[in-house]
Amino acid sequence: MNGPLTQEMRQLLTAAFEPSSLDIINDSANHHGHTGDDGSGESHFTIVIESACFTGLSRLQRQRLVNAALGDIPGNRVHAVAIKARAPGE
């Protein structure tokens, strides 16, 4: 499913990081009926992103940058976002 939140996240991350690779995986179906499932079909995501912007940064620094780029989406408009951020060649 490529809903409006998925598209918005893709636009925000592309603008912020110019990624060489970006996958946004909607995990919401795996959490149907669980806490945080708001019925929208866009409540849980995994983001796998590769960008030169992450070179030399720790995993925590990378996650903070991705969360900052997503603005109010994590924790407010989406229940959960798992982030796998890497630099090219990792």
C-alpha positions in Angstrom: 0.0 0.0 0.0 1.4 3.4 -1.0 -0.9 5.7 0.9 -0.7 9.4 1.5 1.6 9.1 4.6 3.9 6.8 2.7 4.2 9.3 -0.1 4.7 12.2 2.3 7.5 10.4 4.1 9.2 9.5 0.8 9.1 13.2 -0.3 10.5 14.4 3.1 13.3 11.9 3.2 14.2 12.4 -0.5 14.4 16.2 0.0 16.5 15.9 3.3 18.9 13.1 2.3 19.0 12.6 -1.5 19.2 8.9 -0.7 20.9 6.4 -3.1 18.3 3.8 -1.8 15.0 4.3 0.0 12.4 1.7 1.0 9.4 2.5 3.1 7.7 -0.7 4.2 4.2 -0.5 5.5 4.0 -3.0 8.4 0.6 -1.9 9.5 -1.2 -5.2 8.5 1.1 -7.0 10.9 -0.2 -4.9 13.8 -3.9 -5.0 13.0 -5.9 -4.9 16.2 -2.8 -4.1 18.3 -2.1 -0.9 20.2 -1.5 2.0 17.8 -3.6 0.5 15.0 -5.9 3.4 14.1 -7.5 1.6 11.2 -6.0 3.9 8.6 -3.7 1.2 7.3 -0.7 3.5 7.9 0.2 3.1 11.5 3.5 1.1 11.5 6.4 1.5 9.1 10.0 0.4 8.5 12.3 2.8 6.7 15.5 1.5 5.1 17.5 4.4 3.8 21.0 4.7 2.4 22.6 8.2 2.0 26.0 9.7 2.0 24.6 12.1 4.6 25.0 9.3 7.2 28.7 8.8 6.6 30.7 8.9 9.9 27.5 9.2 12.1 26.4 6.8 14.8 23.2 4.8 14.5 21.6 7.1 17.1 22.6 10.2 15.2 21.2 8.8 11.9 17.9 7.9 13.6 17.6 11.4 15.1 18.2 13.0 11.6 15.6 10.8 10.0 13.0 11.5 12.8 13.7 15.2 12.5 13.2 15.1 8.7 9.9 13.4 9.2 8.6 16.2 11.5 5.4 15.3 13.3 4.9 12.0 11.6 6.6 9.6 14.1 4.7 9.3 17.3 2.0 11.7 16.3 0.6 10.7 13.0 2.2 7.2 12.9 2.4 4.9 15.9 5.7 3.3 15.1 8.6 3.9 12.7 11.6 1.5 12.6 14.7 3.1 11.0 17.6 1.3 9.3 19.9 4.1 8.1 23.2 3.4 6.5 25.9 5.1 4.5 26.9 3.8 1.0 29.1 0.7 1.2 27.9 -0.4 4.6 
